[in-house]
Amino acid sequence: MSGGYTSLGSEAVTGSVPVAAAGPDHRLQFQESSLQTFPPSDTRGKVTGTFQPPRDADDTFSKPGPGGQGSEGSTSSGLMGLFSVVSYRPYFNVDTSDVLDRIKDSLFPFRGDFVEKTSHNPDMYGPFWICSTLVFLTAAIGNFAAYLAHKTSAGGSGAWHYDINQVTWSAGLFYGYVGIVPLALYFILKYLTVSSGLVQLWCLYGYSLFIFIPASFFSIVPVEIIRWAAVGLAGVMSALFLALNIRSHIRTASERWFLIVTGSAALQLGLALIIKLYFFTFFYQDKLPV
């Protein structure tokens, strides 16, 4: 062992793997990719706890993601994203606590801070289920209230028939109102150069209808003045909630804010009037006292 160790030369040794030379031009790179196929640009949100869903429009409410612009391929993927369920996932990415907090805010109309609280993450989950609940609830309770009114009327001994068409009219009323009215308001604000978000408006209008759910239960009582009071109070609270939140957003941005706020509140009161007259008004003659 006196000879010690000898070093191997740089020549190739049989069975060995040649070492790649590390030069300044040899760097490990990852291929960049974009997950955005349709605004919003990321669909993970609260699922991973790392990314938050982007907001839906410009300036105050939201800005579009960095992807999906500037190239023909990304534009094509953005159009295809309109028909992808995954593209809409961020707008339904809320948990129970978020929905409950927003419902509570809708019951206190004088705060007027709903827009600011939801501007970072407007959702369509709450509005969808609120409208769906109202569709079946108003139709069911309306028929049940009609049955009670029939039984307490002078001709209550006769046959009573439910009105299944109330489900169809209810669906058209609530889905149509929440879908079309905010869309029209969005284009009006755009015409007046007021920054706004369409999903934000859908969110605002959807939660504004929650108050009509408890009002529907009070309308079961076969007393006309109680029905008017329940639906009327719900309409006033809903109109105030809507008007104060719209005013807080556009008051400093447009000189016509008063007309817009007044028109929005009037439409909301008109919706309450339609609910009362169509679902909870019955023309039966009361029983005469014995």
Summary of the structure (lengths in Angstrom):
residues: 290
radius of gyration: 29.9
end to end distance: 127.4
largest distance: 129.7
contacts: 826
relative contact order: 0.12
helix: 56%
strand: 1%
